[in-house]
């Protein structure tokens, strides 16, 4: 179904009023403001120095989370490389609205961790179950609960490895009550600090998710002079997605973006550049925003996504942060123009321009003048656009894209990709703007066959 009849998200969120859209825009723009981020960091460091405190990093480990297993493998090296005090916590999966589609998320995380591990110099057992057995998890929890902070940091990698490889772990002395107390305390601390995910680091009011975002924390600590070996590279670096000189014209890349996705906004043009660089056959398949499709949204998750998108955008030198989310009617109106724009070979240019207006130029697409400006900047005629705006000829195709993504690929968020070919190779399915490098790596491998 394109949009569910009984959307769990309120109508005011799916189709906000002009006033609410203005409030949301102001709030999110502030979260994604470089000036505000720098101001908060400076205030935290000033307070920390006044108290003569060191750099305290809290780490939240979820035993059955594949990303926590990858992060466990670098925790001791992180503690050794940086002048930090690490406070580790054990947590349970949050679930609920912060982690919707929990069963699908569990399956996806297992698959994703296995795919990225070799590229990052880490390991993940290819024959591991979706989650470790309850027995192994209990053994690991018992052992870890017994350990001091330093012991946890030293031993978490080997304990996690034994658990995921289904090897017997000598349990500690902690009983069920001790384990539950540790899990409850860690989960409550995570919630109190305003987050919901395992494999996360917390320092000075900011969150860093696993091996994918650790380099942001490393850079922050290096800027503070807290790196003991500043000449050494990051512990986990993000591979390049450069494909210059590669001919992938025998492969197909299916791309699923959304106009209301901050992450899509910072990866969209880089995806198009990758396509142009390697001449891959490109299939453009926009879908509706998650909120409009009935996927729950929470304040905590929205705030984190805006902040995380901003630092990812800054890392790649992509403008982001002066924004007016185009959720609801602006998205429907924009999508009604896509079939016409595609008939003129302009659908990608149009969505690129719309994304830029909404997420980096602060031009609300709910205003006809801004929609007109975006249409014309994409090289399209506004009067002709008005003939197509508001029609329903886009709905069947977008619903088909959503069915392919959700039912066929097992994913529900954007942006995501499906790489196909050559004959005999299984489809590669990946999710997230931070997986474009994995698409590129697989294109390199497949073109070399």
C-alpha positions in Angstrom: 0.0 0.0 0.0 1.3 3.4 -1.0 0.1 5.1 2.3 -1.6 3.1 5.0 -5.2 4.1 5.9 -4.4 3.9 9.6 -1.0 5.5 9.8 0.5 5.2 13.4 2.1 8.6 12.9 -0.3 11.5 13.6 -1.8 13.5 10.7 0.0 16.6 12.0 3.3 14.9 11.5 2.5 13.3 8.1 1.0 16.5 6.8 2.1 19.4 9.1 0.5 22.7 9.1 2.5 25.7 7.8 3.1 26.8 11.4 4.3 23.3 12.5 6.4 23.0 9.5 8.1 26.3 10.4 8.7 25.1 14.0 10.1 21.8 12.8 12.4 23.6 10.3 13.7 25.9 13.0 14.3 23.1 15.5 16.1 20.8 13.0 18.1 23.6 11.4 19.4 24.5 14.9 20.4 20.9 15.5 22.3 20.8 12.2 23.9 24.2 12.7 27.7 24.2 12.6 27.7 27.2 14.8 25.5 25.6 17.4 27.5 22.4 17.4 30.8 24.2 17.9 29.2 26.4 20.6 28.0 23.3 22.5 31.4 21.6 22.2 33.2 24.6 23.5 30.9 24.9 26.4 31.3 21.3 27.3 35.1 21.4 27.1 35.2 24.6 29.2 33.1 23.0 31.9 35.2 19.8 31.8 38.4 21.7 32.2 37.0 23.7 35.0 36.2 20.5 36.9 39.6 19.1 36.0 38.0 16.1 34.5 39.5 13.9 31.8 37.9 12.8 28.6 35.1 10.3 29.6 33.6 8.2 26.9 30.7 5.9 27.6 30.2 2.8 25.5 27.0 0.8 25.2 27.3 -2.8 24.1 24.4 -5.0 23.1 25.4 -8.6 23.1 23.1 -9.8 20.3 23.9 -6.9 18.1 26.3 -7.7 15.2 27.5 -4.1 15.1 28.5 -4.3 18.7 30.6 -7.4 17.8 32.5 -5.3 15.2 32.9 -2.5 17.7 34.2 -4.8 20.4 37.1 -5.7 18.1 38.5 -2.1 18.3 37.5 -1.1 21.8 40.9 -2.0 23.4 42.8 -0.3 20.6 40.7 2.8 21.0 41.4 2.9 24.7 45.1 2.5 24.1 45.3 5.1 21.3 43.4 7.9 23.1 43.7 9.6 26.5 40.2 8.6 27.5 38.4 6.9 30.3 35.9 4.4 28.9 32.8 3.5 30.9 31.3 0.4 29.3 27.6 -0.6 29.7 25.7 -3.7 28.7 22.2 -3.0 27.3 19.2 -4.7 25.9 17.7 -4.0 22.5 15.5 -0.9 22.7 12.8 -2.0 20.2 9.6 0.0 20.0 9.2 3.1 17.8 13.0 3.8 18.0 13.8 0.5 16.4 10.7 -0.4 14.3 10.7 -3.6 12.2 12.8 -5.3 14.9 12.8 -8.7 13.3 13.8 -7.3 9.9 16.4 -5.1 11.6 18.0 -8.1 13.3 18.3 -10.0 10.1 19.6 -7.0 8.2 22.2 -6.1 10.8 23.6 -9.7 10.7 23.9 -9.6 6.9 25.3 -6.1 6.8 28.0 -6.8 9.5 29.2 -9.8 7.6 29.5 -7.8 4.3 31.4 -4.8 5.7 33.7 -6.6 8.2 36.4 -7.8 5.7 36.7 -4.3 4.1 37.3 -2.8 7.6 39.9 -5.3 8.7 37.4 -6.9 11.1 35.9 -10.4 11.3 32.4 -11.7 11.4 31.6 -15.5 11.2 30.0 -16.3 7.9 28.1 -19.2 9.3 26.9 -17.5 12.5 23.2 -17.5 13.3 21.1 -14.3 13.1 21.8 -13.9 16.8 23.9 -15.9 19.2 22.1 -18.6 21.2 20.5 -17.6 24.5 23.0 -19.9 26.3 26.0 -18.2 24.8 24.6 -14.7 25.5 24.0 -15.7 29.1 27.6 -17.0 29.5 29.0 -13.8 27.9 26.8 -11.6 30.1 27.8 -13.5 33.2 31.5 -13.1 32.4 31.3 -9.5 31.4 29.3 -8.5 34.5 32.0 -9.9 36.7 34.7 -7.8 35.1 36.1 -4.4 36.0 35.9 -1.6 33.4 39.5 -2.3 32.3 38.8 -6.0 32.2 35.7 -5.4 30.1 37.7 -3.4 27.6 40.5 -6.0 27.5 38.3 -9.0 27.1 35.2 -7.9 25.2 36.6 -8.8 21.8 37.5 -12.4 22.7 34.3 -13.0 24.7 32.1 -11.5 21.8 34.0 -13.6 19.3 33.5 -16.8 21.3 29.8 -16.0 21.6 29.3 -15.3 17.9 31.4 -18.3 16.9 29.3 -20.4 19.3 32.2 -21.5 21.5 31.7 -22.2 25.2 32.5 -19.3 27.4 33.5 -19.9 31.0 30.8 -18.0 32.9 31.6 -15.6 35.7 30.2 -15.6 39.2 27.3 -13.3 38.4 23.9 -14.7 38.8 20.7 -13.9 36.9 19.9 -11.0 39.2 23.4 -9.4 38.7 23.1 -9.8 34.9 19.6 -8.2 34.8 20.7 -5.4 37.0 23.6 -4.6 34.7 21.4 -4.8 31.6 18.8 -2.6 33.3 21.3 0.0 34.5 22.9 0.2 31.0 19.6 0.4 29.2 18.4 3.1 31.6 21.5 5.1 31.2 21.2 4.9 27.4 17.6 6.1 27.5 18.5 8.9 30.0 21.1 10.2 27.6 18.6 10.2 24.8 19.6 7.4 22.6 18.3 3.9 21.6 21.0 1.9 19.8 23.8 -0.5 20.8 27.4 -0.2 19.6 27.4 3.5 20.5 29.9 5.8 22.1 28.8 9.0 24.0 31.1 11.9 24.5 30.3 15.5 25.4 26.6 15.4 24.4 27.2 13.6 21.1 26.7 10.1 19.9 28.9 8.0 17.7 27.6 4.7 16.2 30.0 1.8 16.1 32.8 1.4 13.6 30.9 3.5 11.0 31.1 6.7 13.1 34.1 6.2 15.3 36.4 8.3 13.0 34.2 11.3 13.9 35.0 10.7 17.6 38.6 10.1 16.8 38.8 13.4 15.0 37.2 15.3 17.8 39.6 13.8 20.3 42.6 14.6 18.1 41.4 18.2 17.8 41.5 18.2 21.6 45.0 16.8 21.7 43.9 13.5 23.3 45.5 11.2 20.7 48.6 9.5 21.9 49.8 8.7 18.4 48.5 11.5 16.2 50.6 10.3 13.3 48.7 7.0 13.1 45.7 6.6 10.9 42.2 6.3 12.2 41.4 2.9 13.7 38.6 2.4 11.2 38.7 4.4 8.0 35.9 4.6 5.5 36.8 3.1 2.1 36.7 5.2 -1.0 33.7 5.1 -3.4 35.8 6.4 -6.4 35.2 4.5 -9.6 37.0 6.6 -12.1 38.3 4.4 -15.0 35.9 1.5 -14.2 33.5 0.4 -16.9 30.5 -1.1 -15.3 28.1 -0.9 -18.3 27.3 -4.6 -17.9 25.9 -4.1 -14.4 22.6 -2.6 -13.1 22.2 -0.3 -10.1 18.8 0.2 -8.6 18.6 3.3 -6.3 15.7 3.9 -3.8 15.7 7.5 -2.6 13.1 9.7 -0.8 12.6 13.4 -0.9 12.1 13.7 2.8 15.3 11.7 3.8 18.2 13.8 5.1 20.6 11.0 4.3 19.3 10.8 0.8 19.9 14.5 0.4 23.7 14.2 1.0 24.2 11.0 -1.0 22.0 11.7 -4.0 24.4 13.7 -6.2 27.3 11.5 -5.2 25.3 8.5 -6.4 24.7 10.1 -9.7 28.4 11.0 -10.0 29.3 7.3 -9.3 26.8 6.3 -12.1 28.3 8.7 -14.5 31.9 7.7 -13.7 31.4 4.0 -14.3 28.6 4.0 -16.9 26.5 1.5 -14.9 22.9 0.9 -16.0 20.9 3.1 -13.6 17.4 2.5 -12.3 15.9 5.5 -10.4 13.2 4.3 -8.0 11.9 6.9 -5.5 9.7 5.8 -2.6 7.6 7.8 -0.1 9.2 8.9 3.2 9.0 6.3 6.0 6.6 8.4 8.1 4.2 8.6 5.2 4.5 4.8 4.8 3.6 4.2 8.4 7.0 3.6 9.9 7.0 5.2 13.4 9.1 8.3 14.0 10.4 9.5 17.4 11.9 12.8 18.5 15.1 11.2 19.8 15.7 9.4 16.5 14.9 12.4 14.4 17.3 14.6 16.4 20.1 12.1 16.0 19.5 11.7 12.3 19.7 15.4 11.7 22.9 15.8 13.7 24.5 12.7 12.2 23.6 13.8 8.6 25.2 17.2 9.3 28.6 15.7 10.4 28.5 13.2 7.5 27.7 16.1 5.1 30.6 18.1 6.5 33.0 15.2 6.1 32.2 15.0 2.4 31.9 18.7 1.9 28.2 18.6 1.0 25.9 21.5 2.0 23.3 20.6 4.6 21.5 22.2 7.5 19.4 25.1 6.3 16.3 23.0 5.9 12.5 22.7 5.6 11.4 19.1 5.6 9.1 18.4 2.6 7.0 15.8 4.3 3.4 15.3 3.2 1.8 17.4 0.4 5.1 18.8 -1.0 6.4 15.3 -1.5 3.2 14.2 -3.2 3.2 17.2 -5.5 6.9 16.7 -6.3 6.4 13.0 -7.1 3.5 13.8 -9.4 6.0 15.6 -11.6 8.5 12.7 -11.8 6.9 10.6 -14.6 6.7 13.7 -16.8 10.2 14.8 -15.9 11.5 11.3 -16.7 9.9 11.4 -20.1 12.2 14.4 -20.8 15.2 12.7 -19.2 15.1 15.1 -16.2 13.7 13.1 -13.3 17.1 12.8 -11.6 17.9 16.5 -12.1 14.5 17.4 -10.7 14.8 15.3 -7.5 18.4 16.6 -7.0 17.2 20.2 -7.2 14.2 19.5 -4.9 16.5 17.8 -2.3 18.9 20.8 -2.4 16.1 23.3 -2.0 14.6 21.4 1.0 17.8 20.3 2.9 20.5 22.9 2.2 18.9 26.1 1.0 15.9 26.2 3.4 13.4 26.7 0.6 10.1 25.1 1.7 8.6 23.2 -1.1 5.1 23.8 0.4 5.4 27.3 -1.1 4.5 27.3 -4.9 7.2 29.9 -5.6 9.9 27.6 -4.3 8.5 24.6 -6.1 8.5 26.6 -9.3 12.1 27.7 -8.7 13.2 24.1 -8.3 11.4 23.0 -11.4 12.9 25.7 -13.5 16.4 25.2 -12.1 16.1 21.5 -13.3 15.5 22.8 -16.8 11.7 22.2 -16.9 8.9 24.5 -17.9 6.7 25.5 -15.0 3.5 25.9 -17.0 3.9 22.4 -18.3 4.6 21.2 -14.8 1.3 22.6 -13.6 -0.5 20.3 -16.0 1.0 17.3 -14.2 1.2 18.5 -10.6 -1.4 16.8 -8.4 -2.2 14.0 -10.8 -2.1 10.3 -9.7 0.0 8.8 -12.5 3.0 8.5 -10.2 1.3 6.4 -7.5 1.4 2.9 -9.2 5.1 3.2 -9.9 6.1 4.5 -6.5 4.0 1.8 -4.8 5.8 -0.8 -7.0 9.1 0.6 -5.9 8.1 0.4 -2.3 6.9 -3.2 -2.7 10.3 -4.1 -4.3 12.2 -2.5 -1.5 10.2 -3.7 1.5 9.0 -7.2 0.3 11.6 -8.0 -2.2 14.7 -6.6 -0.5 13.7 -6.8 3.2 14.4 -3.1 3.7 12.2 -0.2 4.9 14.5 2.8 5.1 16.3 4.9 2.5 18.5 5.4 0.7 19.2 1.9 -0.4 20.7 0.1 -3.4 20.5 -3.1 -5.3 23.4 -4.1 -7.6 22.7 -6.7 -10.2 25.0 -8.6 -12.6 26.9 -10.1 -14.2 25.1 -13.4 -14.8 25.7 -15.8 -12.0 26.4 -13.2 -9.4 23.8 -12.7 -6.6 22.2 -9.3 -6.2 24.0 -7.1 -3.7 21.5 -5.2 -1.4 22.7 -2.4 0.9 21.1 0.2 3.0 22.4 3.6 3.9 24.3 6.6 2.5 27.3 5.2 4.4 27.3 2.1 2.2 28.0 3.7 -1.1 31.6 2.7 -0.7 30.5 -1.0 -0.4 28.5 -0.6 -3.7 31.7 0.8 -5.3 33.9 -2.0 -3.9 31.5 -4.6 -5.3 31.4 -2.9 -8.7 35.2 -3.0 -8.8 35.1 -6.7 -7.9 32.4 -7.6 -10.4 34.0 -5.7 -13.3 37.3 -7.5 -12.7 35.7 -11.0 -13.1 
